[in-house]
């Protein structure tokens, strides 16, 4: 039984990263693993026996465990190793991620993995210039948990057979954690760095794995003792996957990213002795400052038509306001809403929508999510006024009264493509007005 914190991974037999014309791949992997060891983790790499023999001469700071499965190991195999080792703090991390030094990281992870799974994203750096890339990878590369809580192998019906690094595995794995009753938290600090490389999957595999992901959600949600967040979201996420597979990945990512933050504030997270390149990276990283918005009262009707103050609540994704309301230009529009104080009860959201439909696209599926939690997925069949009411659970409301609304709409298309008009906007759903009241 392991007592020291442990990270389980699978080290590839060879890695290529071209920097300045030189392939530093093998040295880069060694540096990544060393950063984990320096952070206080033991490391186990699960590989086929032939790969272990290839890696023996590389003198990497890991212990190898053989598997009979050829190629990259299954997540179920990594969990079996976690169960056998029994470390109180266990991580599964992609081998090509460098861990940034963090003050009190181990203490914090030990405390925050009690009944929780902690996940983290990475900062990609251009492998030519080493400059940070503005766009995130869209996924998660590190997971930390108590092996006793998540060490058991998943049931066959809930295991799509994902391998480490497969597209969608990093969305399925936290759902598995929630099926085991764990709360999911995201580390808000950049804990992992990564040299960028082309994606290792193709559109066909992406679509197939998305279908596999959606097919397991109901099974995971029905596991006795599964976390309420998963039970609430699973049926809506499955509906989104069926009606608009392209939106499914974005909704899944946002739902997981906003599941909860740790630490709750970014104060004193890192020591002053950060490596120079990462310190520069953090200083130069783009900072998004949330706009200061006027608060709204329960029962207040928020209008987003031209000349109305409600237009100030619009964030990204909107066209210009019109006399009736405002269209989403594209597939998603966000509204930032703040109540004067956080209510102590559920809310009812009433919203009036219209759809940009045509003979070629007569139906439009609209997903309504509050604070990244999908709550409803109505289907609109004409461009008239559709009055929708949904319950916003108290647990979803932000600590400062945030009721941020995201609207995902399928099949955006331009009036030009339908009528030959000069309007080339890619319109989808439109909003007339909305209102929040006590449920």
Secondary structure, 3 states (H helix, E strand, C coil): CCCCCEEEECCCCCCCCEECCEECHHHHHHHHHHHHHHCCCEEEEEEEHHHHHHHHHHCCCCEEEEECCCCCCEHHHHHHHHHHHCCCCEEEECCCCEECCCCCHHHHHHHHCCCEEEEECEEEECCCCCCECCCCCCCCCEEEECHHHHCCCCCHHHCCCCECCCCCHHHHHHHHHHHCCCEEEEECCCCEEEECCCCCCCHHHHHHHHHHHHHHHHHHHCCCCCCHHHHHHHHHHHHHHHHCHHHHHHHHHHHHHCCCEECCCCCCCCCCCCCHHHHHHHHHCCCCCCCCCCCECCCCEEECCCCCHHHHHECCCEEEECCCCEEEECCEEEECCEECCCCCCCEEEEEEEEECCCCCCCCEEEEEEECCEEEEEEEECCCCCEEEEEEECHHHCCCCCECCEEEEECCCEEHHHHHCCCCCCEEEEEEEEEEEEEC
